[in-house]
Structures are given as C-alpha cells and as structure tokens.
Amino acid sequence: MTNIRKEAYTIIVKVLAKNVFSDKLLERMSKRLQDAGENANLLYMLVKGVIKMRANLDYVISQYTDASKWENTALKIKILLYLGFYQLLYTDSVPDHAAVDETVELAKKLFGNKIGDFFNAVMRSYLRKPQITYPADPAKRLAAEYSFPVEMVTTWISYWGRDNTELLCMYFNDVPALHVRINTMATNKKRLSDYLSRRNIKVTPSPASQAVFTSDQVHDILSDVAFLEGYYSVQDTSAVMVVELLDPHMQNSILDLFAAPGGKATYMAEIMANTGEIIAVDKFPNKIKRLKQAIERLQIKNINAIAEDAFHYGPVAPAFDKVLLDVPCSGWGVFQKKSELRWQAGQNMDELLKLQENALKLGASFVKKGGYLVYSTCTLNRQENQQQIEKFLKRNPGFVLVPADQHIPAEYTENGYLQTIPFKHAMDGAFAAKLQKI
C-alpha cells in the first residue's frame, strides 16, 4: 500500500524548494497509484491544497510555536507540518486523530523522534484551542488568511480596494469550473448542448462568448467520447475572447508567436474553417507536440506548427494580416488553476517586462500595412499590461489602439482594452490590446 502522505510530501518539497510545477509530478505518481489499483484523489487534494494555502498554514502554525524559531526552521520540516495542518484545517474526509498520528509517524521516520514529538505537541495544541487571530492590517490579514504574498495583495488593494481584493482572493482559492469551447467545424451550440444533456452532463452557456459552455463535471467532460473525437476543447473564456478580439477571417494569414499549448491557434483555425494559414511558433518541442495532437484531434488543416524560439523566427517581413502575441507573463490571472504561480509570480519581473517589450517590437515587424496585432497576457499586473502598450504606442506612432468593444461585449473591456477580472466575470484574469498598423 502506497503511503499517500509521504508521496504528497515528496512532490510538495520539489515544488516549493525548486520552483517546479506540480502537474507533471502528480500525473506520474497518479499513474503509479492507478496501476496499483489505488485512488489518487487524496494525493491531488493534499498537494494542490498545501501549495495553495502555504502562507495561511505557515501563519496558523506560527501561532502555536515560538515564532522566531519557526521562522528559522528548515523548509523540509515546515512542509511536513503544513501537510499535517492542511488535513486538520481543510479536509473533512480525514479524522483529526488520523491527521495527527500519520503526520507524527512520518516526522519520526524522516527526521527522528524529537521532531515527531514537536509535531505532536503543536498539532494537539491547535486542536485544544483552534481560534486564530489574524493581523489588523488589511493587506497582511488577507495575505495570511487567503495565502498570498503580502506585496501582491497590497497591489490588488491599490487597484480594486479591500473588499474586491478579498473577493479576488476567495475566487482564486475556489475550485475552478471547466470552460468548454465548441468546435463549430464539427457541431453547433444546440447540438452539443443536447448531446451533453443526454449524457447527464450539465452545461451553462457563457454570457461572454457564443463559443463557450461552463460545467462543474470535469471528469465527465474530459472522458466523453465527443471530446476525444474533437467536438469541443477545454479553454478558458478569457482566452477565447482574446481570439475574438483578433477577429480572424477566412483566408487570413496569421502568425501566432508563443503559440503553445495552442488553444488560441486551434480556435482561430475553427473560425477560419480550415482556410488561409496560421503559423504557430513556440520554442518548446514538447508543447508543439501537444499542439499537433490537438490539431489532429480537431481535424485542423491550416496550422503549420513550428518548434522554434519566436525571437529567431524569420525572415522578418511585414507579411501577415494578423499577429497574435500571447506573451509569457507573471500569471496573476490564473492562480485558481496554477496555485504554485502565486509563489513564483514576481521573481523575474524586470526580465519579464523586457521580454514582453521585445516581443511587441518583434510582433509589430511582421504586420502588413492595415493589418492587426493583438498583445495578450493572463495577468492582472498593470506593468505587464496597460503600461507595456502605452510605452509601445508612444514609440510606434504607426500603430493605433482599436477599441476592444468593437469585437467583444463592453462589460469585459476597460479603456479600450480587453480586461477580464476573475471575481467580477467568473473566469481567468486576462488582458489584450488590439493594435492596427496604419
């Protein structure tokens, strides 16, 4: 029998100590569990939960230990206690006594009896008196209670105020719904809705895009034969709207730089009904492989997927009707789905801003006269969004901003830009600007 808690602990240490993503590690371990006839649900819940609630767990534990000693405790030891406390605070399926006993036993095995006894004392101390007092300062309180870096919460309060920031934190800590994009080359909205209804899969049409349904039945949607046969894809509505802002037409020539995993490229191909040409470039061969699998599943014929660094793609010439730049970003808009990003999001900001600036310059050089460029991110950080576009337009008077509400509903726009706000729009946070070369 696999010790799920030990496997969860091993994955969390890799994620938090080495800044890697948990998905591949979870996939690998979950396959081993399934092969052994065991359930991977507890593994997923513990790994994703501890990574997400790390700051909250740290704050709670610090109330039951000597705060200065706890601060200097080795990360590996902290992570095991996070795992124990996560079960006490957030899981109804694990009885308190089991959470304590299993954590203490694992601590003794990994770190010796002294650490095991320390864990036992701290966890039982919490169970005797589980009331937590959070800081009075609004940013510190929200950061500790909802588990985000305090600097990030401070920025959000400056954008949206305290109450809306709390709603944003709550949204990011909630379980994400699945967004389903209809493949209009294979079916239509009514036919797909009727089919899913017959399969007892409940879907809700998105108010933001005609191409999207949402559903809570993640497993049913992903395992249905209609998904495998290409009748729909999984893509967040915010990403769908970026493509709708670009407004691909039949016979267009489109360059999609930074294209993988390829959701936007495949949606463009569907809108264009397999006409014209889309060049999809990304430097990661494994991601291009995934894009090619999606192309095959959706029976797309007009995408040429190229594994190459966007900055080396060429020859550079103003040859395209439309260019999509979905640039690397800090990911502040996707914390609901990628919880580890909240601990990595500010690490290389100067580097990231420079890369985005260079990407805009590069993308602009491929646009025909009269053609369009869409710059998009999945972040809420204004430095990477509005400020990048304002700088670009100042330096490039040959481009003008096209108001986003010409292509998408006005409630998802702000100052001429596409801007989706998770707590307001119930989707990932995204930004996009459409520019025309005049």
Secondary structure as GFF3:
##gff-version 3
##sequence-region A 1 438
A	DSSP	alpha_helix	4	18	.	.	.	ID=ss1
A	DSSP	alpha_helix	22	35	.	.	.	ID=ss2
A	DSSP	alpha_helix	41	52	.	.	.	ID=ss3
A	DSSP	alpha_helix	54	62	.	.	.	ID=ss4
A	DSSP	alpha_helix	67	71	.	.	.	ID=ss5
A	DSSP	alpha_helix	75	90	.	.	.	ID=ss6
A	DSSP	alpha_helix	96	111	.	.	.	ID=ss7
A	DSSP	alpha_helix	113	128	.	.	.	ID=ss8
A	DSSP	alpha_helix	138	146	.	.	.	ID=ss9
A	DSSP	alpha_helix	150	160	.	.	.	ID=ss10
A	DSSP	alpha_helix	162	173	.	.	.	ID=ss11
A	DSSP	beta_strand	178	182	.	.	.	ID=ss12
A	DSSP	alpha_helix	189	198	.	.	.	ID=ss13
A	DSSP	beta_strand	204	205	.	.	.	ID=ss14
A	DSSP	beta_strand	212	215	.	.	.	ID=ss15
A	DSSP	alpha_helix	218	223	.	.	.	ID=ss16
A	DSSP	alpha_helix	225	228	.	.	.	ID=ss17
A	DSSP	beta_strand	232	234	.	.	.	ID=ss18
A	DSSP	alpha_helix	237	246	.	.	.	ID=ss19
A	DSSP	beta_strand	253	257	.	.	.	ID=ss20
A	DSSP	alpha_helix	263	271	.	.	.	ID=ss21
A	DSSP	beta_strand	277	282	.	.	.	ID=ss22
A	DSSP	alpha_helix	285	297	.	.	.	ID=ss23
A	DSSP	beta_strand	303	307	.	.	.	ID=ss24
A	DSSP	three_ten_helix	310	312	.	.	.	ID=ss25
A	DSSP	beta_strand	320	326	.	.	.	ID=ss26
A	DSSP	three_ten_helix	339	343	.	.	.	ID=ss27
A	DSSP	alpha_helix	349	364	.	.	.	ID=ss28
A	DSSP	beta_strand	367	377	.	.	.	ID=ss29
A	DSSP	alpha_helix	386	395	.	.	.	ID=ss30
A	DSSP	beta_strand	399	402	.	.	.	ID=ss31
A	DSSP	three_ten_helix	404	406	.	.	.	ID=ss32
A	DSSP	three_ten_helix	410	412	.	.	.	ID=ss33
A	DSSP	beta_strand	413	414	.	.	.	ID=ss34
A	DSSP	beta_strand	417	420	.	.	.	ID=ss35
A	DSSP	alpha_helix	422	425	.	.	.	ID=ss36
A	DSSP	beta_strand	430	437	.	.	.	ID=ss37
###
